[in-house]
Amino acid sequence: MVIFSHPVPSYTIHELIVPRKRKKDIAELLQDEVCWNELNKVIERHVINKELLLLWNYGTRQDVKQVHFYVYQNSDFQLIENQ
């Protein structure tokens, strides 16, 4: 997995997580045990217990046809959602 800051951030924390191996969607990622374990390690290290959200698009909402994840600061996302 590669984690990096979004080039045009919308939130205080706006990171992207992308698998090194191309996976078209979450279902394909789940079939690759090595990739799935790597994602879990990234989540444990960078997301859990840090008041961050991990989200992803899929289906028609996914412009980029490779699974990728967004990491946001929980408080920023809630502020936008409540406006």
N, C-alpha and C positions, 0 to 999 in steps of 0.2 A: 504494500500500500504506500501511496505517496500522499502526504498531507501538505497543503500550502495555502497561503492567504488568497482569497478571491481577488482577481485583478481589479474589479470595480465593486468594492464592498458596499452592502446596503445596511449593515449593522456594525456595532462596535467590534464584535468578533464574528467573522464571516470566513470560515475556512472550508476548503474542499478536500475530500478524501477520494482518491481514485485508485483502483486496483492496478498493479503493474501489468497484469495480464488482462487483455480486453475481455469484458463480460458484458453482454448486451442488456441484461436485467438482473434483478435480485435472485430470481429462480436459478439462473445459470451460475451466479456467484455461490449460491448455497450448495451446488453440486460439486464444487471444488473445495475439498476439505482444507487444503493448505491456504488457499485464499481466504476462506471463511475464518480460519484460526488467526490469520494475520489481521483481518479486520477487527476481530474481538480484542486482540492485543492493543490495537490503536485506540479502540473505544475505551478500554480499561485505563489506558495511560492518559488519554486526552479529554475524555468526556465524562465518565462516571464521577460523581461527587464533586463536580466543578460547576454545577448549575448551568450546564450547556445542553443544548438540544441537538440531536442527530436526526436529520430528515433526508429524504430522497424523493425524486420524481420518478414516475413510471408510466407506462402506457402512452396515451396521447399527450400527456403533459411533459414528456421527456424529449426535449429538443435534441440533446446529444444522445445518440444511441449507444451509449456505454454507461453502465451503472456507475454512479458517483454519488457521494454523500455530502451533505452540507452540515457544518457545525456552526451553531449560533449561540450567543449568550441568551439564556432563558429570559432574563428581564427585558432585553431589547425586543425579543420576539413577542412577548406579551403586550408590550406598549403598542407596537404596530397593530397587533390583532384587535386590541380594544378601541382603536381610534375609529 
